[in-house]
Amino acid sequence: MSSTEIFPKGEPLSKDWFTGNAFLKPLIARDKNNEFSAGSVTFEPGARTNWHTHPKGQVLLVIEGHGLYQEKGKPAQIIQKGDVVNIPENVEHWHGASATTTMVHVAITNFKEDTQVTWLNPVTDEEYKTANEN
């Protein structure tokens, strides 16, 4: 762990739901007090989630670098260290690093019953290229 990292990089995330190299360090699991989990996610340049939704929403706290967040049908937004992204329930979206920079965020994801996320299709190379041009 470098002196600039807040949390360790963690373990590689599934290529079923992520394009490129992304890693997860779990921080807190759902328990009797909390209807959410939290984890630090590191995206290497070019890495990103698939399109997905959360039945009870999600909050991203960007703690390093900068990247992209996009809701379906809207232009991508640049997100950077210090930004907080409040993602509404059932909004189709993706997030990840830019093509040239690493991005780390803490994801706080609520549960609805036993579901946190519904994974959808990968972000295409063309969608990602367009997002990086904005």
The first five atom37 places (N, CA, C, CB, O) and aatype in JSON, in Angstrom:
{
  "aatype": [12, 15, 15, 16, 6, 9, 13, 14, 11, 7, 6, 14, 10, 15, 11, 3, 17, 13, 16, 7, 2, 0, 13, 10, 11, 14, 10, 9, 0, 1, 3, 11, 2, 2, 6, 13, 15, 0, 7, 15, 19, 16, 13, 6, 14, 7, 0, 1, 16, 2, 17, 8, 16, 8, 14, 11, 7, 5, 19, 10, 10, 19, 9, 6, 7, 8, 7, 10, 18, 5, 6, 11, 7, 11, 14, 0, 5, 9, 9, 5, 11, 7, 3, 19, 19, 2, 9, 14, 6, 2, 19, 6, 8, 17, 8, 7, 0, 15, 0, 16, 16, 16, 12, 19, 8, 19, 0, 9, 16, 2, 13, 11, 6, 3, 16, 5, 19, 16, 17, 10, 2, 14, 19, 16, 3, 6, 6, 18, 11, 16, 0, 2, 6, 2],
  "atom_mask": [
    [1, 1, 1, 1, 1],
    [1, 1, 1, 1, 1],
    [1, 1, 1, 1, 1],
    [1, 1, 1, 1, 1],
    [1, 1, 1, 1, 1],
    [1, 1, 1, 1, 1],
    [1, 1, 1, 1, 1],
    [1, 1, 1, 1, 1],
    [1, 1, 1, 1, 1],
    [1, 1, 1, 0, 1],
    [1, 1, 1, 1, 1],
    [1, 1, 1, 1, 1],
    [1, 1, 1, 1, 1],
    [1, 1, 1, 1, 1],
    [1, 1, 1, 1, 1],
    [1, 1, 1, 1, 1],
    [1, 1, 1, 1, 1],
    [1, 1, 1, 1, 1],
    [1, 1, 1, 1, 1],
    [1, 1, 1, 0, 1],
    [1, 1, 1, 1, 1],
    [1, 1, 1, 1, 1],
    [1, 1, 1, 1, 1],
    [1, 1, 1, 1, 1],
    [1, 1, 1, 1, 1],
    [1, 1, 1, 1, 1],
    [1, 1, 1, 1, 1],
    [1, 1, 1, 1, 1],
    [1, 1, 1, 1, 1],
    [1, 1, 1, 1, 1],
    [1, 1, 1, 1, 1],
    [1, 1, 1, 1, 1],
    [1, 1, 1, 1, 1],
    [1, 1, 1, 1, 1],
    [1, 1, 1, 1, 1],
    [1, 1, 1, 1, 1],
    [1, 1, 1, 1, 1],
    [1, 1, 1, 1, 1],
    [1, 1, 1, 0, 1],
    [1, 1, 1, 1, 1],
    [1, 1, 1, 1, 1],
    [1, 1, 1, 1, 1],
    [1, 1, 1, 1, 1],
    [1, 1, 1, 1, 1],
    [1, 1, 1, 1, 1],
    [1, 1, 1, 0, 1],
    [1, 1, 1, 1, 1],
    [1, 1, 1, 1, 1],
    [1, 1, 1, 1, 1],
    [1, 1, 1, 1, 1],
    [1, 1, 1, 1, 1],
    [1, 1, 1, 1, 1],
    [1, 1, 1, 1, 1],
    [1, 1, 1, 1, 1],
    [1, 1, 1, 1, 1],
    [1, 1, 1, 1, 1],
    [1, 1, 1, 0, 1],
    [1, 1, 1, 1, 1],
    [1, 1, 1, 1, 1],
    [1, 1, 1, 1, 1],
    [1, 1, 1, 1, 1],
    [1, 1, 1, 1, 1],
    [1, 1, 1, 1, 1],
    [1, 1, 1, 1, 1],
    [1, 1, 1, 0, 1],
    [1, 1, 1, 1, 1],
    [1, 1, 1, 0, 1],
    [1, 1, 1, 1, 1],
    [1, 1, 1, 1, 1],
    [1, 1, 1, 1, 1],
    [1, 1, 1, 1, 1],
    [1, 1, 1, 1, 1],
    [1, 1, 1, 0, 1],
    [1, 1, 1, 1, 1],
    [1, 1, 1, 1, 1],
    [1, 1, 1, 1, 1],
    [1, 1, 1, 1, 1],
    [1, 1, 1, 1, 1],
    [1, 1, 1, 1, 1],
    [1, 1, 1, 1, 1],
    [1, 1, 1, 1, 1],
    [1, 1, 1, 0, 1],
    [1, 1, 1, 1, 1],
    [1, 1, 1, 1, 1],
    [1, 1, 1, 1, 1],
    [1, 1, 1, 1, 1],
    [1, 1, 1, 1, 1],
    [1, 1, 1, 1, 1],
    [1, 1, 1, 1, 1],
    [1, 1, 1, 1, 1],
    [1, 1, 1, 1, 1],
    [1, 1, 1, 1, 1],
    [1, 1, 1, 1, 1],
    [1, 1, 1, 1, 1],
    [1, 1, 1, 1, 1],
    [1, 1, 1, 0, 1],
    [1, 1, 1, 1, 1],
    [1, 1, 1, 1, 1],
    [1, 1, 1, 1, 1],
    [1, 1, 1, 1, 1],
    [1, 1, 1, 1, 1],
    [1, 1, 1, 1, 1],
    [1, 1, 1, 1, 1],
    [1, 1, 1, 1, 1],
    [1, 1, 1, 1, 1],
    [1, 1, 1, 1, 1],
    [1, 1, 1, 1, 1],
    [1, 1, 1, 1, 1],
    [1, 1, 1, 1, 1],
    [1, 1, 1, 1, 1],
    [1, 1, 1, 1, 1],
    [1, 1, 1, 1, 1],
    [1, 1, 1, 1, 1],
    [1, 1, 1, 1, 1],
    [1, 1, 1, 1, 1],
    [1, 1, 1, 1, 1],
    [1, 1, 1, 1, 1],
    [1, 1, 1, 1, 1],
    [1, 1, 1, 1, 1],
    [1, 1, 1, 1, 1],
    [1, 1, 1, 1, 1],
    [1, 1, 1, 1, 1],
    [1, 1, 1, 1, 1],
    [1, 1, 1, 1, 1],
    [1, 1, 1, 1, 1],
    [1, 1, 1, 1, 1],
    [1, 1, 1, 1, 1],
    [1, 1, 1, 1, 1],
    [1, 1, 1, 1, 1],
    [1, 1, 1, 1, 1],
    [1, 1, 1, 1, 1],
    [1, 1, 1, 1, 1],
    [1, 1, 1, 1, 1],
    [1, 1, 1, 1, 1]
  ],
  "atom_positions": [
    [[0.85, -1.18, 0.0], [0.0, 0.0, 0.0], [0.9, 1.24, 0.0], [-0.97, 0.0, 1.24], [1.79, 1.38, 0.84]],
    [[0.66, 2.13, -0.95], [1.47, 3.35, -1.0], [0.99, 4.34, 0.06], [1.4, 3.99, -2.41], [-0.1, 4.2, 0.61]],
    [[1.82, 5.33, 0.33], [1.48, 6.3, 1.37], [0.29, 7.17, 0.99], [2.68, 7.18, 1.66], [-0.31, 7.81, 1.86]],
    [[-0.07, 7.21, -0.31], [-1.21, 8.03, -0.72], [-2.53, 7.27, -0.67], [-0.99, 8.57, -2.11], [-3.6, 7.88, -0.71]],
    [[-2.47, 5.94, -0.61], [-3.71, 5.16, -0.59], [-4.38, 5.23, 0.79], [-3.42, 3.7, -0.97], [-3.71, 5.15, 1.82]],
    [[-5.67, 5.37, 0.78], [-6.43, 5.35, 2.04], [-6.72, 3.9, 2.44], [-7.75, 6.16, 1.9], [-6.56, 3.54, 3.6]],
    [[-7.14, 3.08, 1.47], [-7.45, 1.67, 1.7], [-6.61, 0.81, 0.76], [-8.96, 1.4, 1.51], [-6.22, 1.28, -0.31]],
    [[-6.33, -0.44, 1.13], [-5.64, -1.34, 0.21], [-6.46, -1.54, -1.07], [-5.37, -2.7, 0.88], [-7.67, -1.34, -1.08]],
    [[-5.78, -1.93, -2.14], [-6.42, -2.1, -3.45], [-7.48, -3.2, -3.44], [-5.36, -2.41, -4.5], [-8.51, -3.07, -4.11]],
    [[-7.26, -4.26, -2.71], [-8.24, -5.33, -2.64], [-8.06, -6.38, -3.71], [0.0, 0.0, 0.0], [-6.98, -6.5, -4.3]],
    [[-9.11, -7.13, -3.96], [-9.09, -8.27, -4.88], [-9.7, -7.89, -6.23], [-9.83, -9.47, -4.28], [-10.59, -7.03, -6.29]],
    [[-9.24, -8.53, -7.31], [-9.81, -8.24, -8.64], [-11.32, -8.51, -8.68], [-9.11, -9.07, -9.71], [-11.81, -9.47, -8.08]],
    [[-12.03, -7.64, -9.38], [-13.47, -7.81, -9.56], [-13.76, -8.63, -10.82], [-14.18, -6.44, -9.65], [-12.93, -8.7, -11.73]],
    [[-14.92, -9.24, -10.86], [-15.32, -10.15, -11.93], [-15.39, -9.48, -13.29], [-16.64, -10.76, -11.6], [-15.96, -8.4, -13.44]],
    [[-14.8, -10.13, -14.28], [-14.87, -9.64, -15.67], [-16.31, -9.79, -16.21], [-13.87, -10.42, -16.58], [-16.62, -9.28, -17.28]],
    [[-17.17, -10.49, -15.46], [-18.59, -10.59, -15.86], [-19.29, -9.24, -15.73], [-19.31, -11.65, -15.0], [-20.25, -8.96, -16.46]],
    [[-18.81, -8.39, -14.82], [-19.5, -7.13, -14.5], [-18.63, -5.89, -14.71], [-19.97, -7.16, -13.09], [-19.12, -4.76, -14.63]],
    [[-17.34, -6.11, -14.99], [-16.39, -5.01, -15.15], [-15.55, -5.21, -16.39], [-15.48, -4.89, -13.91], [-15.18, -6.34, -16.73]],
    [[-15.25, -4.12, -17.08], [-14.31, -4.12, -18.2], [-13.01, -3.54, -17.68], [-14.86, -3.31, -19.44], [-13.03, -2.52, -16.99]],
    [[-11.88, -4.16, -17.99], [-10.59, -3.67, -17.52], [-10.3, -4.17, -16.12], [0.0, 0.0, 0.0], [-10.95, -5.09, -15.62]],
    [[-9.31, -3.55, -15.48], [-8.85, -3.98, -14.17], [-9.46, -3.12, -13.07], [-7.32, -3.94, -14.09], [-9.15, -1.94, -12.93]],
    [[-10.34, -3.75, -12.29], [-10.99, -3.1, -11.15], [-10.86, -4.01, -9.94], [-12.49, -2.77, -11.46], [-10.86, -5.24, -10.07]],
    [[-10.74, -3.39, -8.77], [-10.45, -4.14, -7.55], [-11.37, -3.66, -6.42], [-8.97, -3.97, -7.14], [-11.77, -2.5, -6.39]],
    [[-11.7, -4.58, -5.49], [-12.6, -4.26, -4.38], [-11.94, -4.6, -3.05], [-13.93, -5.01, -4.52], [-11.43, -5.71, -2.86]],
    [[-11.97, -3.64, -2.13], [-11.61, -3.86, -0.73], [-12.88, -3.64, 0.08], [-10.43, -2.89, -0.26], [-13.28, -2.5, 0.3]],
    [[-13.54, -4.74, 0.53], [-14.75, -4.57, 1.36], [-14.41, -3.81, 2.64], [-15.38, -5.96, 1.7], [-13.38, -4.05, 3.27]],
    [[-15.29, -2.88, 3.01], [-15.08, -2.08, 4.22], [-16.07, -2.42, 5.33], [-15.18, -0.61, 3.88], [-15.7, -2.5, 6.5]],
    [[-17.33, -2.62, 4.96], [-18.35, -2.99, 5.94], [-19.44, -3.8, 5.23], [-18.96, -1.73, 6.63], [-19.86, -3.47, 4.12]],
    [[-19.87, -4.86, 5.89], [-20.93, -5.71, 5.35], [-22.27, -5.33, 5.96], [-20.61, -7.21, 5.61], [-22.33, -4.74, 7.04]],
    [[-23.32, -5.68, 5.27], [-24.67, -5.51, 5.82], [-24.74, -6.28, 7.13], [-25.77, -6.01, 4.8], [-24.23, -7.39, 7.24]],
    [[-25.39, -5.68, 8.12], [-25.57, -6.37, 9.4], [-26.89, -5.91, 10.03], [-24.37, -6.09, 10.35], [-27.7, -5.25, 9.39]],
    [[-27.1, -6.27, 11.29], [-28.36, -5.94, 11.95], [-28.59, -4.44, 12.08], [-28.41, -6.58, 13.32], [-29.74, -4.01, 12.24]],
    [[-27.52, -3.64, 12.03], [-27.64, -2.19, 12.16], [-27.68, -1.45, 10.83], [-26.51, -1.67, 12.96], [-28.21, -0.34, 10.76]],
    [[-27.14, -2.05, 9.79], [-26.96, -1.35, 8.51], [-27.55, -2.13, 7.35], [-25.49, -1.1, 8.26], [-27.22, -3.3, 7.14]],
    [[-28.44, -1.48, 6.61], [-29.04, -2.1, 5.42], [-28.24, -1.73, 4.17], [-30.52, -1.66, 5.26], [-28.81, -1.49, 3.11]],
    [[-26.91, -1.68, 4.31], [-26.03, -1.37, 3.19], [-24.7, -2.05, 3.41], [-25.84, 0.17, 3.04], [-24.4, -2.53, 4.5]],
    [[-23.9, -2.09, 2.35], [-22.5, -2.47, 2.46], [-21.68, -1.33, 1.89], [-22.21, -3.82, 1.71], [-22.21, -0.48, 1.17]],
    [[-20.38, -1.31, 2.21], [-19.49, -0.29, 1.68], [-18.18, -0.95, 1.3], [-19.27, 0.84, 2.7], [-17.69, -1.85, 1.97]],
    [[-17.62, -0.47, 0.19], [-16.34, -0.99, -0.26], [-15.58, 0.05, -1.05], [0.0, 0.0, 0.0], [-16.17, 0.92, -1.69]],
    [[-14.26, -0.05, -1.01], [-13.39, 0.81, -1.8], [-13.12, 0.1, -3.12], [-12.05, 1.14, -1.04], [-12.65, -1.04, -3.14]],
    [[-13.42, 0.79, -4.22], [-13.24, 0.21, -5.56], [-12.17, 1.02, -6.3], [-14.6, 0.18, -6.36], [-12.28, 2.24, -6.43]],
    [[-11.15, 0.32, -6.77], [-10.08, 0.94, -7.54], [-10.25, 0.56, -9.0], [-8.68, 0.5, -7.02], [-10.31, -0.62, -9.34]],
    [[-10.32, 1.56, -9.86], [-10.41, 1.35, -11.31], [-9.11, 1.82, -11.94], [-11.64, 2.13, -11.92], [-8.74, 2.99, -11.82]],
    [[-8.4, 0.92, -12.61], [-7.22, 1.33, -13.37], [-7.68, 2.02, -14.64], [-6.31, 0.1, -13.69], [-8.84, 1.87, -15.03]],
    [[-6.8, 2.79, -15.31], [-7.23, 3.49, -16.53], [-7.98, 2.57, -17.5], [-6.01, 4.1, -17.24], [-7.54, 1.46, -17.8]],
    [[-9.13, 3.06, -17.98], [-9.96, 2.31, -18.92], [-10.94, 1.34, -18.28], [0.0, 0.0, 0.0], [-11.81, 0.81, -18.97]],
    [[-10.81, 1.1, -16.97], [-11.71, 0.15, -16.29], [-13.04, 0.82, -15.97], [-11.06, -0.39, -15.0], [-13.1, 2.02, -15.68]],
    [[-14.09, 0.02, -16.02], [-15.44, 0.55, -15.77], [-16.39, -0.58, -15.44], [-15.95, 1.34, -17.0], [-16.13, -1.75, -15.74]],
    [[-17.51, -0.21, -14.81], [-18.57, -1.18, -14.55], [-19.36, -1.44, -15.83], [-19.52, -0.69, -13.42], [-19.24, -0.7, -16.81]],
    [[-20.16, -2.49, -15.82], [-21.23, -2.63, -16.8], [-22.31, -1.61, -16.45], [-21.81, -4.1, -16.83], [-22.3, -1.03, -15.37]],
    [[-23.24, -1.4, -17.36], [-24.47, -0.7, -17.02], [-25.13, -1.51, -15.91], [-25.43, -0.54, -18.28], [-25.06, -2.74, -15.92]],
    [[-25.75, -0.84, -14.96], [-26.42, -1.53, -13.87], [-27.38, -0.6, -13.14], [-25.38, -2.1, -12.88], [-27.4, 0.61, -13.38]],
    [[-28.18, -1.18, -12.26], [-29.11, -0.43, -11.43], [-28.99, -0.92, -9.98], [-30.58, -0.57, -11.95], [-28.46, -2.0, -9.72]],
    [[-29.5, -0.1, -9.06], [-29.56, -0.46, -7.64], [-31.0, -0.23, -7.17], [-28.54, 0.38, -6.78], [-31.52, 0.87, -7.34]],
    [[-31.65, -1.25, -6.58], [-33.06, -1.1, -6.21], [-33.3, -0.08, -5.1], [-33.61, -2.42, -5.78], [-34.42, 0.41, -4.95]],
    [[-32.27, 0.25, -4.31], [-32.42, 1.26, -3.25], [-31.32, 2.33, -3.34], [-32.39, 0.6, -1.86], [-31.02, 2.99, -2.35]],
    [[-30.73, 2.49, -4.51], [-29.75, 3.54, -4.72], [-28.35, 3.21, -4.22], [0.0, 0.0, 0.0], [-28.11, 2.16, -3.63]],
    [[-27.44, 4.14, -4.5], [-26.03, 3.99, -4.13], [-25.42, 5.38, -3.99], [-25.26, 3.14, -5.21], [-25.86, 6.34, -4.63]],
    [[-24.4, 5.49, -3.15], [-23.63, 6.71, -3.02], [-22.17, 6.37, -3.3], [-23.8, 7.35, -1.6], [-21.63, 5.39, -2.78]],
    [[-21.53, 7.2, -4.15], [-20.1, 7.06, -4.43], [-19.37, 8.25, -3.83], [-19.84, 6.96, -5.97], [-19.77, 9.39, -4.02]],
    [[-18.29, 7.98, -3.1], [-17.42, 9.0, -2.54], [-16.08, 8.85, -3.24], [-17.28, 8.87, -0.95], [-15.34, 7.9, -2.97]],
    [[-15.75, 9.76, -4.13], [-14.51, 9.65, -4.89], [-13.36, 10.11, -4.0], [-14.58, 10.5, -6.21], [-13.35, 11.24, -3.52]],
    [[-12.38, 9.2, -3.78], [-11.29, 9.5, -2.84], [-9.93, 9.62, -3.52], [-11.23, 8.42, -1.78], [-8.96, 10.02, -2.88]],
    [[-9.85, 9.28, -4.81], [-8.57, 9.41, -5.51], [-8.82, 9.5, -7.01], [-7.64, 8.22, -5.19], [-9.69, 8.83, -7.55]],
    [[-8.03, 10.34, -7.68], [-8.05, 10.41, -9.13], [-9.31, 11.04, -9.69], [0.0, 0.0, 0.0], [-10.01, 11.79, -9.01]],
    [[-9.57, 10.72, -10.96], [-10.83, 11.14, -11.56], [-11.27, 10.12, -12.59], [-10.7, 12.52, -12.2], [-10.47, 9.36, -13.14]],
    [[-12.58, 10.13, -12.83], [-13.18, 9.15, -13.72], [-14.47, 9.69, -14.29], [0.0, 0.0, 0.0], [-14.64, 10.89, -14.48]],
    [[-15.39, 8.76, -14.57], [-16.63, 9.1, -15.25], [-17.82, 8.43, -14.58], [-16.56, 8.7, -16.73], [-17.71, 7.33, -14.04]],
    [[-18.95, 9.13, -14.64], [-20.24, 8.59, -14.2], [-21.24, 8.96, -15.28], [-20.67, 9.13, -12.78], [-21.28, 10.1, -15.73]],
    [[-22.08, 7.99, -15.68], [-23.07, 8.29, -16.71], [-24.37, 7.56, -16.42], [-22.56, 7.91, -18.09], [-24.39, 6.37, -16.12]],
    [[-25.47, 8.32, -16.51], [-26.8, 7.74, -16.45], [-27.28, 7.54, -17.88], [-27.79, 8.64, -15.64], [-26.98, 8.35, -18.76]],
    [[-28.03, 6.48, -18.12], [-28.53, 6.16, -19.46], [-29.3, 7.35, -20.03], [-29.44, 4.9, -19.42], [-30.16, 7.92, -19.36]],
    [[-28.97, 7.72, -21.27], [-29.65, 8.8, -21.95], [-29.14, 10.19, -21.63], [0.0, 0.0, 0.0], [-29.66, 11.18, -22.16]],
    [[-28.11, 10.28, -20.76], [-27.54, 11.58, -20.39], [-26.05, 11.58, -20.71], [-27.79, 11.89, -18.88], [-25.44, 10.51, -20.82]],
    [[-25.45, 12.77, -20.87], [-24.01, 12.82, -21.1], [-23.24, 12.33, -19.87], [-23.57, 14.25, -21.46], [-23.71, 12.46, -18.74]],
    [[-22.06, 11.78, -20.09], [-21.19, 11.38, -18.98], [-20.71, 12.61, -18.22], [-19.99, 10.55, -19.49], [-20.54, 13.68, -18.8]],
    [[-20.49, 12.43, -16.93], [-19.96, 13.5, -16.07], [-18.58, 13.09, -15.58], [-20.92, 13.77, -14.86], [-18.33, 11.92, -15.28]],
    [[-17.68, 14.06, -15.51], [-16.38, 13.8, -14.88], [-16.59, 13.82, -13.38], [-15.3, 14.86, -15.33], [-17.23, 14.72, -12.84]],
    [[-16.04, 12.8, -12.7], [-16.07, 12.76, -11.24], [-14.61, 12.72, -10.77], [-16.9, 11.52, -10.7], [-13.77, 12.07, -11.39]],
    [[-14.34, 13.42, -9.67], [-12.96, 13.49, -9.2], [-12.91, 13.52, -7.68], [-12.26, 14.73, -9.77], [-13.92, 13.68, -7.0]],
    [[-11.7, 13.35, -7.16], [-11.48, 13.32, -5.71], [-12.28, 14.42, -5.03], [-9.98, 13.46, -5.39], [-12.2, 15.59, -5.4]],
    [[-13.05, 14.02, -4.02], [-13.88, 14.96, -3.27], [-15.32, 14.99, -3.71], [0.0, 0.0, 0.0], [-16.16, 15.55, -3.01]],
    [[-15.64, 14.4, -4.87], [-17.03, 14.4, -5.35], [-17.85, 13.32, -4.65], [-17.06, 14.18, -6.87], [-17.35, 12.25, -4.3]],
    [[-19.12, 13.62, -4.46], [-20.1, 12.68, -3.93], [-21.18, 12.52, -4.99], [-20.7, 13.17, -2.54], [-21.76, 13.51, -5.44]],
    [[-21.44, 11.28, -5.4], [-22.45, 10.99, -6.41], [-23.57, 10.23, -5.73], [-21.86, 10.19, -7.62], [-23.36, 9.13, -5.2]],
    [[-24.78, 10.8, -5.74], [-25.95, 10.17, -5.13], [-26.79, 9.57, -6.26], [-26.79, 11.21, -4.28], [-27.44, 10.3, -7.01]],
    [[-26.77, 8.25, -6.39], [-27.42, 7.57, -7.51], [-28.82, 7.1, -7.07], [-26.57, 6.36, -8.0], [-28.94, 6.3, -6.15]],
    [[-29.86, 7.6, -7.73], [-31.22, 7.21, -7.35], [-31.51, 5.72, -7.62], [-32.23, 8.06, -8.1], [-30.83, 5.07, -8.41]],
    [[-32.52, 5.24, -6.94], [-32.91, 3.84, -7.14], [-33.37, 3.6, -8.58], [-34.03, 3.45, -6.16], [-34.02, 4.43, -9.2]],
    [[-33.0, 2.42, -9.08], [-33.42, 1.92, -10.39], [-33.02, 2.79, -11.58], [-34.89, 1.75, -10.4], [-33.65, 2.72, -12.63]],
    [[-31.98, 3.63, -11.43], [-31.47, 4.43, -12.53], [-30.33, 3.65, -13.19], [-30.99, 5.85, -12.04], [-29.34, 3.31, -12.54]],
    [[-30.47, 3.38, -14.5], [-29.42, 2.66, -15.23], [-28.22, 3.58, -15.4], [-29.95, 2.16, -16.61], [-28.35, 4.7, -15.89]],
    [[-27.04, 3.09, -15.0], [-25.83, 3.91, -15.01], [-24.58, 3.04, -15.06], [-25.8, 4.83, -13.77], [-24.66, 1.81, -14.94]],
    [[-23.44, 3.7, -15.23], [-22.13, 3.06, -15.08], [-21.16, 4.08, -14.51], [-21.62, 2.48, -16.44], [-21.42, 5.28, -14.54]],
    [[-20.02, 3.59, -14.0], [-18.96, 4.47, -13.5], [-17.63, 3.75, -13.61], [-19.24, 4.91, -12.04], [-17.56, 2.52, -13.62]],
    [[-16.57, 4.56, -13.69], [-15.23, 3.98, -13.78], [-14.19, 5.04, -14.02], [0.0, 0.0, 0.0], [-14.47, 6.24, -13.95]],
    [[-12.98, 4.58, -14.31], [-11.85, 5.47, -14.56], [-11.97, 6.09, -15.95], [-10.53, 4.71, -14.43], [-12.7, 5.59, -16.81]],
    [[-11.24, 7.17, -16.14], [-11.12, 7.7, -17.5], [-10.15, 6.8, -18.27], [-10.61, 9.2, -17.49], [-9.6, 5.85, -17.71]],
    [[-9.96, 7.09, -19.53], [-9.07, 6.28, -20.37], [-7.61, 6.41, -19.93], [-9.21, 6.69, -21.83], [-6.79, 5.54, -20.24]],
    [[-7.28, 7.49, -19.21], [-5.88, 7.75, -18.91], [-5.54, 7.84, -17.42], [-5.47, 9.0, -19.56], [-4.37, 7.97, -17.07]],
    [[-6.54, 7.78, -16.55], [-6.28, 7.96, -15.12], [-6.95, 6.88, -14.27], [-6.75, 9.32, -14.67], [-7.94, 6.27, -14.67]],
    [[-6.37, 6.66, -13.11], [-6.96, 5.77, -12.11], [-8.01, 6.55, -11.33], [-5.86, 5.19, -11.15], [-7.9, 7.77, -11.17]],
    [[-9.03, 5.84, -10.85], [-10.04, 6.46, -10.0], [-10.4, 5.48, -8.9], [-11.32, 6.88, -10.83], [-10.59, 4.29, -9.16]],
    [[-10.49, 5.97, -7.68], [-10.9, 5.15, -6.54], [-12.12, 5.8, -5.9], [-9.74, 4.98, -5.5], [-12.12, 7.0, -5.63]],
    [[-13.15, 5.0, -5.65], [-14.3, 5.51, -4.9], [-14.73, 4.51, -3.85], [-15.47, 5.82, -5.84], [-14.52, 3.31, -3.98]],
    [[-15.33, 5.04, -2.8], [-16.02, 4.21, -1.82], [-17.46, 4.14, -2.29], [-15.89, 4.78, -0.34], [-18.12, 5.16, -2.46]],
    [[-17.95, 2.92, -2.49], [-19.34, 2.7, -2.9], [-20.13, 2.24, -1.68], [-19.43, 1.64, -4.06], [-19.79, 1.25, -1.03]],
    [[-21.19, 2.99, -1.38], [-22.1, 2.64, -0.3], [-23.41, 2.23, -0.97], [-22.31, 3.85, 0.73], [-24.1, 3.06, -1.57]],
    [[-23.73, 0.95, -0.86], [-24.82, 0.39, -1.64], [-25.89, -0.2, -0.73], [-24.3, -0.67, -2.62], [-25.62, -1.1, 0.07]],
    [[-27.1, 0.31, -0.87], [-28.24, -0.15, -0.08], [-28.79, -1.47, -0.59], [-29.33, 0.91, -0.07], [-28.65, -1.81, -1.77]],
    [[-29.42, -2.2, 0.3], [-30.13, -3.43, -0.04], [-31.62, -3.17, -0.11], [-29.82, -4.54, 0.97], [-32.14, -2.34, 0.64]],
    [[-32.32, -3.86, -1.0], [-33.77, -3.99, -0.98], [-34.02, -5.49, -0.89], [-34.49, -3.33, -2.26], [-33.78, -6.22, -1.84]],
    [[-34.49, -5.93, 0.26], [-34.55, -7.34, 0.58], [-33.13, -7.88, 0.46], [-35.56, -8.12, -0.36], [-32.25, -7.44, 1.21]],
    [[-32.86, -8.83, -0.46], [-31.51, -9.37, -0.57], [-30.78, -8.9, -1.81], [-31.56, -10.88, -0.56], [-29.74, -9.46, -2.17]],
    [[-31.3, -7.86, -2.48], [-30.71, -7.41, -3.74], [-30.06, -6.04, -3.57], [-31.78, -7.35, -4.85], [-30.65, -5.12, -2.99]],
    [[-28.84, -5.91, -4.09], [-28.11, -4.64, -4.09], [-27.94, -4.08, -5.48], [-26.75, -4.82, -3.44], [-27.94, -2.86, -5.67]],
    [[-27.79, -4.96, -6.46], [-27.44, -4.52, -7.82], [-28.04, -5.47, -8.84], [-25.91, -4.43, -7.99], [-28.12, -6.68, -8.62]],
    [[-28.46, -4.91, -9.96], [-28.86, -5.71, -11.13], [-27.9, -5.35, -12.25], [-30.38, -5.44, -11.55], [-27.9, -4.23, -12.75]],
    [[-27.07, -6.32, -12.63], [-26.07, -6.1, -13.68], [-26.71, -6.21, -15.06], [-24.91, -7.09, -13.55], [-27.54, -7.09, -15.3]],
    [[-26.31, -5.33, -15.95], [-26.83, -5.29, -17.31], [-25.67, -5.44, -18.29], [-27.6, -3.96, -17.57], [-24.65, -6.05, -17.95]],
    [[-25.81, -4.92, -19.5], [-24.81, -5.09, -20.55], [-23.55, -4.28, -20.28], [-25.39, -4.71, -21.89], [-23.6, -3.26, -19.59]],
    [[-22.42, -4.73, -20.83], [-21.2, -3.93, -20.74], [-21.36, -2.58, -21.45], [-20.01, -4.7, -21.33], [-22.13, -2.45, -22.4]],
    [[-20.62, -1.59, -20.97], [-20.49, -0.31, -21.67], [-19.65, -0.6, -22.9], [-19.84, 0.82, -20.76], [-18.54, -1.11, -22.79]],
    [[-20.18, -0.28, -24.07], [-19.43, -0.58, -25.3], [-18.21, 0.34, -25.41], [-20.35, -0.41, -26.54], [-18.15, 1.39, -24.78]],
    [[-17.25, -0.09, -26.22], [-16.08, 0.75, -26.46], [-16.49, 2.1, -27.04], [-15.09, 0.04, -27.41], [-15.89, 3.12, -26.71]],
    [[-17.51, 2.1, -27.91], [-17.97, 3.35, -28.52], [-18.6, 4.28, -27.46], [-18.98, 3.06, -29.65], [-18.34, 5.48, -27.45]],
    [[-19.44, 3.72, -26.58], [-20.04, 4.51, -25.5], [-18.95, 5.1, -24.61], [-21.02, 3.65, -24.67], [-19.01, 6.26, -24.2]],
    [[-17.94, 4.27, -24.31], [-16.86, 4.72, -23.43], [-16.0, 5.79, -24.11], [-15.98, 3.53, -23.03], [-15.61, 6.77, -23.47]],
    [[-15.72, 5.61, -25.38], [-14.96, 6.61, -26.14], [-15.69, 7.95, -26.15], [-14.72, 6.12, -27.6], [-15.08, 9.0, -25.91]],
    [[-16.99, 7.92, -26.41], [-17.8, 9.14, -26.41], [-17.78, 9.81, -25.04], [-19.25, 8.82, -26.82], [-17.67, 11.03, -24.95]],
    [[-17.89, 9.01, -23.97], [-17.87, 9.55, -22.6], [-16.55, 10.26, -22.32], [-18.11, 8.43, -21.57], [-16.54, 11.3, -21.65]],
    [[-15.44, 9.71, -22.81], [-14.13, 10.3, -22.57], [-13.9, 11.57, -23.36], [-13.07, 9.31, -22.9], [-13.02, 12.36, -23.02]],
    [[-14.69, 11.78, -24.43], [-14.54, 12.97, -25.26], [-15.28, 14.17, -24.7], [-15.02, 12.69, -26.66], [-14.99, 15.31, -25.05]],
    [[-16.25, 13.92, -23.82], [-17.07, 15.02, -23.27], [-16.31, 15.82, -22.24], [-18.34, 14.48, -22.64], [-16.85, 16.77, -21.67]]
  ]
}
